């Protein structure tokens, strides 16, 4: 089975590494987004998958091409055709595949999606699961069709959530689990034993593409909601508020310290501190305990260190 792997972010790197080491599977190409300018220097840098692919080429026995087209146009299709792939495997590539592109693969295409489809179709299933404080999530491997995340299910794995996952930790967990699932699905496609299950389209829940504005903290929300947003939006777009005209980023916090202080304030008011739980901030329902934060363009600080440099923080009104 000759495979073209289409992916861009770090969550897909373990699956790429697995594809380089599976008997009976030949990785013929890696399709990823073009290099982009990063950092203050503006130097071009590859995607996480592109960088990993370059490193694998240096050490792996497999020889494959790395493709970085701006568009999946006729030129890109010619490059893919030259590789003679059998199957397209996609994991957070970031672009839709048109019918002409999918027709290049005799065995079609499959996609790894970080949710229990049809729940959280769309671009941000991991953040959606954290924001909604789900107790269970999972991974679906589906066939690629023209409508986003509407393909037949080939494999699924579900697992419990602790309620303390962040975007980073849950992405890492899903990355590792998906890499374990993938080889078995490809083998079954190759030998014709894969089973396909239609999604229940009446149970669809969609998730959206988040923007920087989604990270602005609404202190009228509950401590549980704000805590979930902080975990979902770190490292991007980050949860932010305003303190004395300066943007303040909240990096780590917990909810549930309901009886920490006797004096309740307005939502967004800094009430005091707790030696075990950090800085206590009133919300629309409950108290948020903040343990790591930073001013914009300053370094992240543990709450005690932060207060040493922000003498006017206690009792202030945020937002």
Secondary structure, 3 states (H helix, E strand, C coil): CEEEEEECCHHHHHHHHHHCCCCCCEEEEEECCCCEEECCCCEEECCHHHHHHHHHHHHCCCCCEEECCCCCCHHHHHHHHHHCCCEEEEECCCCCCCHHHHCCCCCCEEEEECCCCCEEEECCHHHHHHHCCCCEEEEEEEECCCCCCCCCEEEEEEEECCCCCCHHHHHHHHHHHHHHHHHHHHHHHHHCCCCCECCCHHHCEEECCCCHHHHECCCCCEHHHHHHHHHHCCCCCCEEEEECCEEEEEEEEEECCCCCCCCCCCCCEEEEEECCCEEEEECCECEEEEEEEEECCCCCEEHHHHHHHCCCCCCCECC
